Amino acid sequence: MRIFVSEYIAGGGMAGRPLPTSLLREGQAMHAAVVADLLAIPGCHVATTLDERQRVTSTLPPSPFLEVEYVDDATREQTAFYRLCIETDATLVIAPETGGELNRRAQHVVDLGRPTLNCESHAIDLCGDKLRLAEHLLNQGIATIRTHAVRANENPWDVFAGDCVVKPRDGAGSWLTFLIPDRDAISWDQIRSDMKAAEALESAIIQPYIAGDSLSVGCLCDSVGNIEVFPIARQRLNSPNFEYQGGRLPAELEHVAVAAIHELVRSTCKSIRGLRGYVGIDLLLPDASPINPLIVEINPRLTTSYVGYRKLCRNNIAERMLLLTSACESLPPLEWNSGSVTFDAAGDCQHHID
């Protein structure tokens, strides 16, 4: 078996252009982790690409079963991408939703008639659009944060009372995510300028700021509607712009809150046709209502939390992702170690045994 793992940022999709620091850090962590887990499967070979600039700093595990193709040009990366999709038994795409990149690359695999470990295109498209996703969830009666498109000459406080959050409609991670204090025109002018310079203002969204616990949870979805929910993780976010610093799992929460989150996650996944394989969901547990979680966003792809989950799980999650593509019946649930795992955005982990 030969699997192609295509990570967009570190893998050469942006060769010849400056690499975004935070997305590169997280991409490298996910890339190295899932490649290591695939290589741990007996008889599994892995092919991948790397930006030539990552040759020295790469954290990919050394292995005779790992083939790395270095690229110094985005066109060469694209050529290698198509070729490796065709030559291998299945492809896993790791890419940000920004600009439709994740959907575009995942769809390329399907268009080539090759097996994919990613979600279906319409699910990626919906989850990658935070405004459409919020509208979908509200229409389905699923608790989420109210979301409004930024409009010309409109201030955040014209839409929502109190502090607000502004972010790109298709952003990944904490890219261009800002907290705007209530009626702070100076901050809003600066943020608007920054987003305009990044060509993200016209597709920006506004949400009310809600104080609470920032959480995330991974899950595995199969083609017949089975959803396996992982332990809940507490996110570490730097103020004021929500820069992702990693997390700790499992989060210490009241049983009633855990049950509510599991129910919300299952309802959310069932409401979106085409979620397949690994899916990451960001949630908020409001201080004002700590047993009523809210969906923040859905990542229809591998997320950085994977680096923590793989340390806590007794099974090989990547192997389970492969099995889901051909399983005809429900698989036994994953088993989890005791204790907890803390991890940072670069993939460094510590396992704490109780």
DRENZAKOL-465103 format. One record per residue (C-alpha): residue in three letters; x, y, z. Coordinates in steps of 0.5 Angstrom, whole numbers, plus 500, padded with zeros to 3 digits. Example, Ala and Ser with C-alpha at 12.3 -4.5 7.8 and 13.67 -1.06 7.14 Angstrom:
% DRENZAKOL-465103
ALA525491516 SER527498514 
This chain:
% DRENZAKOL-465103
MET500500500 ARG503507498 ILE499513501 PHE500520498 VAL500526504 SER500533501 GLU501538506 TYR500545502 ILE504550506 ALA510546508 GLY509541502 GLY511546496 GLY504549495 MET507556496 ALA514555494 GLY517562491 ARG512566496 PRO513568503 LEU510562508 PRO505564513 THR509563520 SER503560524 LEU500556518 LEU507553517 ARG508551524 GLU502548525 GLY502545518 GLN509542519 ALA506539526 MET500535522 HIS505533516 ALA510530521 ALA505526525 VAL500523520 VAL506521516 ALA509518522 ASP503514524 LEU502512517 LEU509509516 ALA508505523 ILE502501519 PRO506494517 GLY507495509 CYS505502508 HIS509507504 VAL508514504 ALA510519499 THR510527500 THR513533497 LEU517539501 ASP518546499 GLU526546498 ARG526551504 GLN524546509 ARG530541507 VAL534543513 THR528544518 SER523538516 THR521534522 LEU519528518 PRO521522521 PRO527518517 SER525512514 PRO526507508 PHE519507507 LEU518515506 GLU519518499 VAL520526499 GLU520530493 TYR523537494 VAL520542490 ASP523550489 ASP517552485 ALA509552485 THR508549478 ARG513543480 GLU509542486 GLN503542482 THR506537477 ALA508532483 PHE501533486 TYR498530480 ARG503525479 LEU503522486 CYS495522486 ILE495517480 GLU501513483 THR499512490 ASP493508493 ALA490514496 THR491521498 LEU490525504 VAL490533503 ILE492538508 ALA491545506 PRO488551509 GLU481553507 THR483560505 GLY481562498 GLY478555497 GLU485551497 LEU483545501 ASN477544497 ARG480545490 ARG486540492 ALA481535495 GLN477535489 HIS483534484 VAL484527487 VAL477526486 ASP477528479 LEU483524477 GLY479518480 ARG483516485 PRO481514493 THR481520498 LEU482520505 ASN478527505 CYS471530506 GLU467530500 SER467537496 HIS460540498 ALA462539505 ILE469542505 ASP465548501 LEU460549506 CYS465548512 GLY470553509 ASP465558508 LYS464561516 LEU458565514 ARG454560510 LEU456555515 ALA453559521 GLU446560516 HIS446552515 LEU447551523 LEU442556525 ASN437553519 GLN438546522 GLY437549529 ILE444547532 ALA447552537 THR452557534 ILE455564534 ARG451569530 THR455571524 HIS454577519 ALA458579513 VAL462586514 ARG458591509 ALA461598507 ASN461604512 GLU458599517 ASN461599524 PRO461592528 TRP457596534 ASP452597528 VAL450590528 PHE452587535 ALA452590542 GLY458590546 ASP465587543 CYS466584537 VAL470579533 VAL472580526 LYS475575521 PRO475572514 ARG470568512 ASP474563509 GLY480564514 ALA484558517 GLY487558524 SER487565527 TRP489568521 LEU487576521 THR482574527 PHE481581531 LEU477583537 ILE474589537 PRO472593543 ASP465596543 ARG465602539 ASP473603539 ALA473606532 ILE481607532 SER482599533 TRP476598527 ASP480603523 GLN486599524 ILE483593523 ARG480595517 SER486597514 ASP490591515 MET484586512 LYS484591506 ALA491590505 ALA491582506 GLU485583501 ALA480580506 LEU476586508 GLU470584502 SER469577505 ALA470579512 ILE465577517 ILE463580524 GLN461576530 PRO459578537 TYR464576542 ILE462571547 ALA466570554 GLY467562555 ASP472556554 SER475555548 LEU474548546 SER475543540 VAL474536539 GLY476531533 CYS472526530 LEU472520525 CYS466520520 ASP464514516 SER460513509 VAL454510513 GLY453516518 ASN457513524 ILE461518528 GLU466517533 VAL467523538 PHE474524541 PRO476527548 ILE474534548 ALA481539548 ARG481545551 GLN485550547 ARG490555549 LEU489562545 ASN493568546 SER489575547 PRO487579544 ASN487576537 PHE486569539 GLU493566536 TYR493559537 GLN498556542 GLY496549542 GLY491545547 ARG490540553 LEU486534552 PRO482531555 ALA479538558 GLU476538565 LEU469539564 GLU463537568 HIS459531566 VAL453535563 ALA457539559 VAL461533556 ALA454530554 ALA452536551 ILE458537547 HIS458530544 GLU450531543 LEU452537539 VAL458535535 ARG454529533 SER448533531 THR452538527 CYS456532523 LYS449529521 SER447535519 ILE452536513 ARG452531508 GLY459529506 LEU463529512 ARG468523512 GLY474521515 TYR478526520 VAL474532522 GLY475538527 ILE470542531 ASP471548535 LEU466550540 LEU465555545 LEU462554552 PRO460560554 ASP461563561 ALA454565562 SER451558560 PRO456553561 ILE452547559 ASN450550553 PRO456549548 LEU456553541 ILE459551535 VAL464556533 GLU467553526 ILE468546523 ASN475544520 PRO473539514 ARG480536515 LEU486534519 THR487539525 THR493541530 SER490537535 TYR491531532 VAL498531535 GLY495531541 TYR490525540 ARG495521537 LYS499521544 LEU493519548 CYS490514543 ARG492507544 ASN490506537 ASN493508530 ILE488514528 ALA491514521 GLU490507520 ARG483508523 MET482513517 LEU485508512 LEU480503515 LEU474508514 THR475508507 SER473501506 ALA469498512 CYS463495511 GLU461495518 SER462499524 LEU469499527 PRO470498535 PRO471504538 LEU478507539 GLU481506546 TRP484512550 ASN490512555 SER489515562 GLY492522564 SER492528559 VAL496531554 THR499538553 PHE501540546 ASP503546542 ALA502549535 ALA509546533 GLY507539535 ASP511538542 CYS507534546 GLN507532554 HIS503526556 HIS501526564 ILE500520567 ASP495520573 
